[in-house]
Amino acid sequence: AAIALMDEAKALNERATKLEEMEAIEASMAEPVEARQLEDTKAEVRKETKADTELREFGEYIKSRGEKRAQSISVSDEGGVSVPSEVGNKLLVVAKSVGPMLDPRYFTVQTVNNGRDKTYLRTAGNEEAVITEELDESGEVTYKLNATKLKTVTLTTKRTIISNELEQDSAIAVADWVLGRQGVSYGRGANRYLTTGNGTTQPLGIVTAVAADAAPVAAFANPDSPTDAELAALVKAIMRIQYGVDISYRQNGRYMMNSKTEMFLREYKDENGRYIWSDSVRDDAPGKIWGKEVIINDHMPDVGVADQVGVVFGDMSCFY
């Protein structure tokens, strides 16, 4: 009986030892998993708070007297970058809502890595292939290239100074609000210069670029209230603008005008009593004239004013 009890005790001890070993193995396997989960959680927290951190840093900047060091997209030993990418992206989102010239849906927006002017080569693009016999030489073609320089300028919205008390005690996110206002300011300034800039001390605006080839339209006696005859002459000129553009650029062509011109065209009916303006079935899509979309840009000049280009048409993505 004693021997049987000893064997049973030994078996229990061995079982207990095996259980302890299994628990130790499970613990050793769980620790790295828990550690990895902890690290993943920390990384996720860092990722979620990155935008908040950048906005806080931007808030600290706008409360200060402004950045005095030279600005750059790269960081030197002294620093110099005052607007992080997250803030810059939000600024551009607001800016694009103010005017169409920064909207990549219509125009080609180029991103540069420095503040130097950028040169592009362009050609008239009117070459045509010709038929040749099997053994005839194909000949040569000479492309005439023109260099177009995109001028780099610096736009400033001027700094905004707010008190620490306002930032800390305000019921709204002051940094976000200021960022929105500066985005509007930046968008208005950029849109104006890209529309009517003189091309020397300012960017070359699209109106300035096409002014030499613009079709003249008789000025209205009263620019705020054109007569039916004046509107009819305007509509005929607008149609001629469309069909005066090469078909390769006309296919994706769009009109651009200001809201005042839009109002005139919305009210106009042709000789059959039909409106020439048609709204899109989608709320976020622009209206159309003769099947072509109309971009509204309130920095475009008014129509019916002498020596002013009030309407432009073409493939806007090809404009530099």
C-alpha positions as YAML, in Angstrom:
chain: A
units: angstrom
residues:
- id: 1
  name: ALA
  ca: [0.00, 0.00, 0.00]
- id: 2
  name: ALA
  ca: [2.87, 2.34, 0.88]
- id: 3
  name: ILE
  ca: [4.56, 1.66, -2.47]
- id: 4
  name: ALA
  ca: [1.32, 2.40, -4.31]
- id: 5
  name: LEU
  ca: [0.95, 5.71, -2.47]
- id: 6
  name: MET
  ca: [4.55, 6.66, -3.34]
- id: 7
  name: ASP
  ca: [4.00, 5.87, -7.02]
- id: 8
  name: GLU
  ca: [0.83, 7.96, -7.05]
- id: 9
  name: ALA
  ca: [2.62, 10.89, -5.36]
- id: 10
  name: LYS
  ca: [5.46, 10.63, -7.89]
- id: 11
  name: ALA
  ca: [2.98, 10.69, -10.77]
- id: 12
  name: LEU
  ca: [1.28, 13.77, -9.33]
- id: 13
  name: ASN
  ca: [4.63, 15.53, -8.94]
- id: 14
  name: GLU
  ca: [5.57, 14.72, -12.55]
- id: 15
  name: ARG
  ca: [2.20, 15.99, -13.76]
- id: 16
  name: ALA
  ca: [2.59, 19.19, -11.76]
- id: 17
  name: THR
  ca: [6.08, 19.67, -13.20]
- id: 18
  name: LYS
  ca: [4.78, 19.22, -16.76]
- id: 19
  name: LEU
  ca: [1.99, 21.72, -16.14]
- id: 20
  name: GLU
  ca: [4.50, 24.28, -14.86]
- id: 21
  name: GLU
  ca: [6.67, 23.71, -17.93]
- id: 22
  name: MET
  ca: [3.68, 24.15, -20.25]
- id: 23
  name: GLU
  ca: [2.65, 27.36, -18.48]
- id: 24
  name: ALA
  ca: [6.21, 28.68, -18.80]
- id: 25
  name: ILE
  ca: [6.23, 27.90, -22.55]
- id: 26
  name: GLU
  ca: [2.84, 29.58, -23.06]
- id: 27
  name: ALA
  ca: [4.03, 32.64, -21.13]
- id: 28
  name: SER
  ca: [7.23, 32.88, -23.17]
- id: 29
  name: MET
  ca: [5.21, 32.68, -26.39]
- id: 30
  name: ALA
  ca: [2.65, 35.25, -25.25]
- id: 31
  name: GLU
  ca: [5.15, 37.90, -24.14]
- id: 32
  name: PRO
  ca: [6.42, 38.79, -27.66]
- id: 33
  name: VAL
  ca: [2.86, 38.83, -28.99]
- id: 34
  name: GLU
  ca: [1.77, 41.18, -26.21]
- id: 35
  name: ALA
  ca: [4.87, 43.26, -26.76]
- id: 36
  name: ARG
  ca: [4.18, 43.48, -30.48]
- id: 37
  name: GLN
  ca: [0.56, 44.36, -29.83]
- id: 38
  name: LEU
  ca: [1.71, 47.10, -27.46]
- id: 39
  name: GLU
  ca: [4.13, 48.47, -30.05]
- id: 40
  name: ASP
  ca: [1.43, 48.34, -32.74]
- id: 41
  name: THR
  ca: [-0.93, 50.21, -30.43]
- id: 42
  name: LYS
  ca: [1.70, 52.86, -29.74]
- id: 43
  name: ALA
  ca: [2.39, 53.22, -33.47]
- id: 44
  name: GLU
  ca: [-1.33, 53.55, -34.19]
- id: 45
  name: VAL
  ca: [-1.64, 56.24, -31.53]
- id: 46
  name: ARG
  ca: [1.31, 58.08, -33.03]
- id: 47
  name: LYS
  ca: [-0.29, 57.82, -36.47]
- id: 48
  name: GLU
  ca: [-3.65, 59.05, -35.27]
- id: 49
  name: THR
  ca: [-2.16, 62.05, -33.45]
- id: 50
  name: LYS
  ca: [0.26, 63.15, -36.21]
- id: 51
  name: ALA
  ca: [-2.21, 65.57, -37.78]
- id: 52
  name: ASP
  ca: [-3.15, 66.95, -34.35]
- id: 53
  name: THR
  ca: [0.52, 67.46, -33.54]
- id: 54
  name: GLU
  ca: [1.12, 69.32, -36.79]
- id: 55
  name: LEU
  ca: [-1.90, 71.55, -36.24]
- id: 56
  name: ARG
  ca: [-0.71, 72.28, -32.71]
- id: 57
  name: GLU
  ca: [2.73, 73.24, -34.05]
- id: 58
  name: PHE
  ca: [1.08, 75.44, -36.66]
- id: 59
  name: GLY
  ca: [-1.01, 77.04, -33.91]
- id: 60
  name: GLU
  ca: [2.14, 77.78, -31.94]
- id: 61
  name: TYR
  ca: [3.64, 79.35, -35.06]
- id: 62
  name: ILE
  ca: [0.75, 81.69, -35.80]
- id: 63
  name: LYS
  ca: [0.74, 82.82, -32.15]
- id: 64
  name: SER
  ca: [4.37, 83.85, -32.43]
- id: 65
  name: ARG
  ca: [5.89, 86.83, -34.19]
- id: 66
  name: GLY
  ca: [6.44, 84.80, -37.33]
- id: 67
  name: GLU
  ca: [9.25, 82.73, -38.82]
- id: 68
  name: LYS
  ca: [12.37, 84.85, -39.41]
- id: 69
  name: ARG
  ca: [14.58, 82.19, -41.00]
- id: 70
  name: ALA
  ca: [14.84, 81.45, -44.72]
- id: 71
  name: GLN
  ca: [12.14, 79.09, -45.88]
- id: 72
  name: SER
  ca: [12.92, 75.82, -47.62]
- id: 73
  name: ILE
  ca: [11.30, 72.48, -48.33]
- id: 74
  name: SER
  ca: [14.29, 70.77, -46.72]
- id: 75
  name: VAL
  ca: [15.40, 71.17, -43.13]
- id: 76
  name: SER
  ca: [18.89, 72.52, -42.47]
- id: 77
  name: ASP
  ca: [20.64, 72.59, -39.11]
- id: 78
  name: GLU
  ca: [18.73, 75.78, -38.33]
- id: 79
  name: GLY
  ca: [15.38, 74.46, -39.51]
- id: 80
  name: GLY
  ca: [13.26, 76.78, -41.65]
- id: 81
  name: VAL
  ca: [10.07, 74.85, -42.46]
- id: 82
  name: SER
  ca: [7.07, 76.49, -40.82]
- id: 83
  name: VAL
  ca: [4.20, 74.67, -42.59]
- id: 84
  name: PRO
  ca: [4.13, 70.85, -42.34]
- id: 85
  name: SER
  ca: [2.65, 68.75, -45.14]
- id: 86
  name: GLU
  ca: [-0.63, 68.03, -43.32]
- id: 87
  name: VAL
  ca: [-1.26, 71.75, -42.84]
- id: 88
  name: GLY
  ca: [-0.16, 72.55, -46.39]
- id: 89
  name: ASN
  ca: [-2.59, 69.99, -47.83]
- id: 90
  name: LYS
  ca: [-5.50, 71.41, -45.83]
- id: 91
  name: LEU
  ca: [-4.54, 74.91, -46.98]
- id: 92
  name: LEU
  ca: [-4.71, 73.84, -50.63]
- id: 93
  name: VAL
  ca: [-8.08, 72.12, -50.16]
- id: 94
  name: VAL
  ca: [-9.57, 75.41, -48.95]
- id: 95
  name: ALA
  ca: [-7.74, 77.42, -51.64]
- id: 96
  name: LYS
  ca: [-9.14, 75.27, -54.48]
- id: 97
  name: SER
  ca: [-12.68, 75.91, -53.28]
- id: 98
  name: VAL
  ca: [-12.25, 79.67, -53.82]
- id: 99
  name: GLY
  ca: [-11.30, 79.65, -57.50]
- id: 100
  name: PRO
  ca: [-10.75, 77.13, -60.30]
- id: 101
  name: MET
  ca: [-7.16, 77.99, -61.29]
- id: 102
  name: LEU
  ca: [-5.72, 75.65, -58.63]
- id: 103
  name: ASP
  ca: [-8.23, 72.89, -59.36]
- id: 104
  name: PRO
  ca: [-6.54, 69.84, -60.95]
- id: 105
  name: ARG
  ca: [-9.86, 68.82, -62.51]
- id: 106
  name: TYR
  ca: [-9.41, 71.65, -65.00]
- id: 107
  name: PHE
  ca: [-5.80, 72.79, -64.98]
- id: 108
  name: THR
  ca: [-2.43, 71.07, -64.82]
- id: 109
  name: VAL
  ca: [-0.92, 71.82, -61.41]
- id: 110
  name: GLN
  ca: [2.86, 71.38, -61.28]
- id: 111
  name: THR
  ca: [4.68, 70.76, -58.00]
- id: 112
  name: VAL
  ca: [8.26, 72.04, -57.76]
- id: 113
  name: ASN
  ca: [11.00, 71.22, -55.27]
- id: 114
  name: ASN
  ca: [12.62, 74.64, -55.20]
- id: 115
  name: GLY
  ca: [11.87, 78.30, -55.80]
- id: 116
  name: ARG
  ca: [13.46, 78.57, -59.25]
- id: 117
  name: ASP
  ca: [11.56, 79.35, -62.45]
- id: 118
  name: LYS
  ca: [10.63, 76.30, -64.52]
- id: 119
  name: THR
  ca: [11.04, 76.09, -68.30]
- id: 120
  name: TYR
  ca: [8.79, 74.04, -70.59]
- id: 121
  name: LEU
  ca: [9.17, 73.36, -74.30]
- id: 122
  name: ARG
  ca: [6.10, 73.53, -76.51]
- id: 123
  name: THR
  ca: [5.28, 73.39, -80.21]
- id: 124
  name: ALA
  ca: [2.36, 74.43, -82.39]
- id: 125
  name: GLY
  ca: [1.38, 70.77, -82.72]
- id: 126
  name: ASN
  ca: [-0.12, 71.02, -86.23]
- id: 127
  name: GLU
  ca: [2.05, 68.43, -88.01]
- id: 128
  name: GLU
  ca: [0.29, 65.98, -90.37]
- id: 129
  name: ALA
  ca: [1.32, 62.63, -91.81]
- id: 130
  name: VAL
  ca: [1.41, 62.28, -95.61]
- id: 131
  name: ILE
  ca: [1.07, 59.36, -98.01]
- id: 132
  name: THR
  ca: [4.25, 58.03, -99.63]
- id: 133
  name: GLU
  ca: [5.00, 55.23, -102.07]
- id: 134
  name: GLU
  ca: [6.67, 52.08, -100.80]
- id: 135
  name: LEU
  ca: [10.22, 52.98, -101.91]
- id: 136
  name: ASP
  ca: [9.99, 56.74, -101.43]
- id: 137
  name: GLU
  ca: [11.96, 58.38, -98.71]
- id: 138
  name: SER
  ca: [9.82, 59.52, -95.84]
- id: 139
  name: GLY
  ca: [11.61, 62.82, -95.54]
- id: 140
  name: GLU
  ca: [12.19, 64.78, -92.37]
- id: 141
  name: VAL
  ca: [10.14, 66.96, -90.13]
- id: 142
  name: THR
  ca: [11.47, 69.89, -88.14]
- id: 143
  name: TYR
  ca: [9.71, 70.77, -84.92]
- id: 144
  name: LYS
  ca: [9.73, 74.41, -83.95]
- id: 145
  name: LEU
  ca: [9.99, 74.53, -80.19]
- id: 146
  name: ASN
  ca: [9.24, 77.52, -78.02]
- id: 147
  name: ALA
  ca: [10.50, 77.80, -74.48]
- id: 148
  name: THR
  ca: [7.88, 78.82, -71.94]
- id: 149
  name: LYS
  ca: [9.12, 79.93, -68.56]
- id: 150
  name: LEU
  ca: [6.82, 79.41, -65.59]
- id: 151
  name: LYS
  ca: [7.61, 82.22, -63.23]
- id: 152
  name: THR
  ca: [8.00, 81.38, -59.55]
- id: 153
  name: VAL
  ca: [6.58, 83.90, -57.13]
- id: 154
  name: THR
  ca: [5.99, 83.99, -53.40]
- id: 155
  name: LEU
  ca: [2.46, 84.54, -52.12]
- id: 156
  name: THR
  ca: [1.99, 85.67, -48.55]
- id: 157
  name: THR
  ca: [-1.22, 85.79, -46.57]
- id: 158
  name: LYS
  ca: [0.63, 87.79, -43.90]
- id: 159
  name: ARG
  ca: [0.94, 86.38, -40.43]
- id: 160
  name: THR
  ca: [-1.89, 86.16, -37.94]
- id: 161
  name: ILE
  ca: [-1.11, 86.85, -34.28]
- id: 162
  name: ILE
  ca: [-3.43, 85.52, -31.60]
- id: 163
  name: SER
  ca: [-3.03, 85.46, -27.84]
- id: 164
  name: ASN
  ca: [-2.31, 82.40, -25.73]
- id: 165
  name: GLU
  ca: [-5.48, 83.13, -23.77]
- id: 166
  name: LEU
  ca: [-7.62, 82.98, -26.91]
- id: 167
  name: GLU
  ca: [-6.00, 79.72, -28.02]
- id: 168
  name: GLN
  ca: [-6.40, 78.09, -24.63]
- id: 169
  name: ASP
  ca: [-9.80, 79.44, -23.61]
- id: 170
  name: SER
  ca: [-11.61, 79.49, -26.94]
- id: 171
  name: ALA
  ca: [-14.48, 77.08, -27.46]
- id: 172
  name: ILE
  ca: [-13.41, 76.61, -31.11]
- id: 173
  name: ALA
  ca: [-10.19, 75.29, -32.65]
- id: 174
  name: VAL
  ca: [-8.56, 78.64, -33.36]
- id: 175
  name: ALA
  ca: [-5.68, 77.14, -35.37]
- id: 176
  name: ASP
  ca: [-8.14, 75.38, -37.70]
- id: 177
  name: TRP
  ca: [-10.21, 78.55, -38.09]
- id: 178
  name: VAL
  ca: [-7.15, 80.67, -38.92]
- id: 179
  name: LEU
  ca: [-5.94, 78.00, -41.32]
- id: 180
  name: GLY
  ca: [-9.29, 78.18, -43.13]
- id: 181
  name: ARG
  ca: [-9.16, 81.96, -43.41]
- id: 182
  name: GLN
  ca: [-5.59, 81.88, -44.69]
- id: 183
  name: GLY
  ca: [-6.58, 79.20, -47.21]
- id: 184
  name: VAL
  ca: [-9.31, 81.50, -48.55]
- id: 185
  name: SER
  ca: [-6.85, 84.40, -48.73]
- id: 186
  name: TYR
  ca: [-4.25, 82.28, -50.50]
- id: 187
  name: GLY
  ca: [-6.81, 80.89, -52.93]
- id: 188
  name: ARG
  ca: [-8.15, 84.32, -53.88]
- id: 189
  name: GLY
  ca: [-4.69, 85.76, -54.46]
- id: 190
  name: ALA
  ca: [-3.43, 82.79, -56.48]
- id: 191
  name: ASN
  ca: [-6.61, 82.62, -58.56]
- id: 192
  name: ARG
  ca: [-6.44, 86.34, -59.39]
- id: 193
  name: TYR
  ca: [-2.80, 86.23, -60.50]
- id: 194
  name: LEU
  ca: [-3.25, 83.03, -62.51]
- id: 195
  name: THR
  ca: [-6.23, 84.61, -64.26]
- id: 196
  name: THR
  ca: [-5.08, 88.16, -65.02]
- id: 197
  name: GLY
  ca: [-1.39, 88.25, -64.00]
- id: 198
  name: ASN
  ca: [0.84, 90.45, -66.20]
- id: 199
  name: GLY
  ca: [3.53, 87.80, -66.80]
- id: 200
  name: THR
  ca: [6.41, 90.05, -65.70]
- id: 201
  name: THR
  ca: [6.22, 90.83, -62.01]
- id: 202
  name: GLN
  ca: [3.34, 88.35, -61.70]
- id: 203
  name: PRO
  ca: [2.50, 84.92, -63.14]
- id: 204
  name: LEU
  ca: [1.22, 84.97, -66.71]
- id: 205
  name: GLY
  ca: [-2.54, 84.88, -66.33]
- id: 206
  name: ILE
  ca: [-4.67, 82.99, -68.83]
- id: 207
  name: VAL
  ca: [-6.52, 86.18, -69.84]
- id: 208
  name: THR
  ca: [-3.24, 87.99, -70.51]
- id: 209
  name: ALA
  ca: [-1.91, 85.01, -72.48]
- id: 210
  name: VAL
  ca: [-4.85, 84.91, -74.92]
- id: 211
  name: ALA
  ca: [-5.49, 88.67, -75.16]
- id: 212
  name: ALA
  ca: [-3.54, 89.06, -78.41]
- id: 213
  name: ASP
  ca: [-5.70, 86.43, -80.17]
- id: 214
  name: ALA
  ca: [-9.01, 87.46, -78.63]
- id: 215
  name: ALA
  ca: [-11.95, 88.17, -80.93]
- id: 216
  name: PRO
  ca: [-13.23, 91.72, -80.40]
- id: 217
  name: VAL
  ca: [-16.76, 92.13, -79.11]
- id: 218
  name: ALA
  ca: [-18.62, 95.44, -79.16]
- id: 219
  name: ALA
  ca: [-18.87, 97.06, -75.75]
- id: 220
  name: PHE
  ca: [-22.27, 97.27, -74.07]
- id: 221
  name: ALA
  ca: [-23.84, 100.68, -73.66]
- id: 222
  name: ASN
  ca: [-24.66, 99.62, -70.10]
- id: 223
  name: PRO
  ca: [-22.40, 96.72, -68.96]
- id: 224
  name: ASP
  ca: [-24.85, 95.87, -66.19]
- id: 225
  name: SER
  ca: [-27.91, 95.63, -68.44]
- id: 226
  name: PRO
  ca: [-27.18, 94.65, -72.05]
- id: 227
  name: THR
  ca: [-29.87, 94.91, -74.69]
- id: 228
  name: ASP
  ca: [-31.19, 91.87, -76.54]
- id: 229
  name: ALA
  ca: [-29.16, 92.84, -79.61]
- id: 230
  name: GLU
  ca: [-25.99, 93.19, -77.55]
- id: 231
  name: LEU
  ca: [-26.56, 89.78, -75.94]
- id: 232
  name: ALA
  ca: [-27.19, 88.20, -79.33]
- id: 233
  name: ALA
  ca: [-23.90, 89.60, -80.63]
- id: 234
  name: LEU
  ca: [-22.13, 88.27, -77.52]
- id: 235
  name: VAL
  ca: [-23.59, 84.78, -77.94]
- id: 236
  name: LYS
  ca: [-22.55, 84.67, -81.59]
- id: 237
  name: ALA
  ca: [-19.01, 85.71, -80.62]
- id: 238
  name: ILE
  ca: [-18.87, 83.01, -77.93]
- id: 239
  name: MET
  ca: [-19.88, 80.35, -80.45]
- id: 240
  name: ARG
  ca: [-17.19, 81.55, -82.84]
- id: 241
  name: ILE
  ca: [-14.62, 81.25, -80.04]
- id: 242
  name: GLN
  ca: [-15.44, 77.55, -79.67]
- id: 243
  name: TYR
  ca: [-15.25, 76.74, -83.35]
- id: 244
  name: GLY
  ca: [-12.13, 78.85, -83.80]
- id: 245
  name: VAL
  ca: [-10.17, 76.41, -81.62]
- id: 246
  name: ASP
  ca: [-8.42, 73.44, -83.25]
- id: 247
  name: ILE
  ca: [-10.55, 70.32, -82.91]
- id: 248
  name: SER
  ca: [-7.80, 68.49, -81.00]
- id: 249
  name: TYR
  ca: [-8.21, 71.06, -78.21]
- id: 250
  name: ARG
  ca: [-11.92, 71.56, -78.73]
- id: 251
  name: GLN
  ca: [-12.92, 68.01, -77.79]
- id: 252
  name: ASN
  ca: [-11.97, 68.52, -74.14]
- id: 253
  name: GLY
  ca: [-12.60, 72.24, -74.27]
- id: 254
  name: ARG
  ca: [-14.33, 74.24, -71.57]
- id: 255
  name: TYR
  ca: [-15.54, 77.81, -71.30]
- id: 256
  name: MET
  ca: [-14.48, 80.06, -68.45]
- id: 257
  name: MET
  ca: [-16.27, 83.24, -67.40]
- id: 258
  name: ASN
  ca: [-17.40, 85.09, -64.29]
- id: 259
  name: SER
  ca: [-20.74, 84.86, -62.49]
- id: 260
  name: LYS
  ca: [-22.07, 88.04, -64.08]
- id: 261
  name: THR
  ca: [-21.56, 86.62, -67.57]
- id: 262
  name: GLU
  ca: [-23.14, 83.36, -66.43]
- id: 263
  name: MET
  ca: [-26.24, 85.30, -65.38]
- id: 264
  name: PHE
  ca: [-26.54, 86.94, -68.80]
- id: 265
  name: LEU
  ca: [-26.22, 83.61, -70.63]
- id: 266
  name: ARG
  ca: [-28.65, 81.83, -68.33]
- id: 267
  name: GLU
  ca: [-31.32, 84.35, -69.29]
- id: 268
  name: TYR
  ca: [-30.62, 84.24, -73.02]
- id: 269
  name: LYS
  ca: [-32.89, 82.37, -75.46]
- id: 270
  name: ASP
  ca: [-32.09, 81.62, -79.07]
- id: 271
  name: GLU
  ca: [-34.35, 82.47, -82.03]
- id: 272
  name: ASN
  ca: [-36.40, 79.35, -81.29]
- id: 273
  name: GLY
  ca: [-37.05, 80.41, -77.70]
- id: 274
  name: ARG
  ca: [-34.71, 77.82, -76.18]
- id: 275
  name: TYR
  ca: [-32.22, 78.56, -73.43]
- id: 276
  name: ILE
  ca: [-28.63, 77.98, -74.51]
- id: 277
  name: TRP
  ca: [-27.54, 77.28, -70.92]
- id: 278
  name: SER
  ca: [-28.20, 73.82, -69.48]
- id: 279
  name: ASP
  ca: [-27.56, 72.71, -65.92]
- id: 280
  name: SER
  ca: [-25.96, 69.36, -65.13]
- id: 281
  name: VAL
  ca: [-28.00, 66.62, -63.49]
- id: 282
  name: ARG
  ca: [-25.25, 66.40, -60.85]
- id: 283
  name: ASP
  ca: [-25.02, 69.11, -58.21]
- id: 284
  name: ASP
  ca: [-21.20, 69.11, -58.25]
- id: 285
  name: ALA
  ca: [-20.88, 69.35, -62.06]
- id: 286
  name: PRO
  ca: [-20.74, 72.67, -63.93]
- id: 287
  name: GLY
  ca: [-23.38, 73.92, -66.32]
- id: 288
  name: LYS
  ca: [-22.96, 73.71, -70.08]
- id: 289
  name: ILE
  ca: [-23.31, 75.77, -73.23]
- id: 290
  name: TRP
  ca: [-23.75, 73.78, -76.45]
- id: 291
  name: GLY
  ca: [-22.56, 70.68, -74.61]
- id: 292
  name: LYS
  ca: [-19.38, 72.30, -73.25]
- id: 293
  name: GLU
  ca: [-18.80, 72.75, -69.53]
- id: 294
  name: VAL
  ca: [-18.52, 76.26, -68.13]
- id: 295
  name: ILE
  ca: [-15.99, 77.03, -65.40]
- id: 296
  name: ILE
  ca: [-16.99, 79.95, -63.19]
- id: 297
  name: ASN
  ca: [-14.06, 82.17, -62.24]
- id: 298
  name: ASP
  ca: [-15.02, 85.47, -60.65]
- id: 299
  name: HIS
  ca: [-11.60, 86.97, -61.39]
- id: 300
  name: MET
  ca: [-12.43, 86.89, -65.10]
- id: 301
  name: PRO
  ca: [-13.21, 90.36, -66.50]
- id: 302
  name: ASP
  ca: [-16.79, 91.36, -67.32]
- id: 303
  name: VAL
  ca: [-18.09, 90.98, -70.86]
- id: 304
  name: GLY
  ca: [-19.28, 94.02, -72.76]
- id: 305
  name: VAL
  ca: [-16.35, 96.18, -71.59]
- id: 306
  name: ALA
  ca: [-13.96, 97.57, -74.19]
- id: 307
  name: ASP
  ca: [-10.56, 95.86, -74.52]
- id: 308
  name: GLN
  ca: [-11.37, 93.14, -71.99]
- id: 309
  name: VAL
  ca: [-11.42, 89.37, -72.48]
- id: 310
  name: GLY
  ca: [-14.54, 88.19, -70.67]
- id: 311
  name: VAL
  ca: [-14.75, 84.60, -71.97]
- id: 312
  name: VAL
  ca: [-12.07, 82.05, -72.84]
- id: 313
  name: PHE
  ca: [-12.45, 78.58, -74.36]
- id: 314
  name: GLY
  ca: [-10.09, 75.65, -74.84]
- id: 315
  name: ASP
  ca: [-8.52, 72.62, -73.22]
- id: 316
  name: MET
  ca: [-7.55, 74.25, -69.94]
- id: 317
  name: SER
  ca: [-5.22, 71.41, -68.97]
- id: 318
  name: CYS
  ca: [-2.88, 72.49, -71.80]
- id: 319
  name: PHE
  ca: [-2.45, 76.01, -70.41]
- id: 320
  name: TYR
  ca: [0.83, 76.72, -68.61]
...
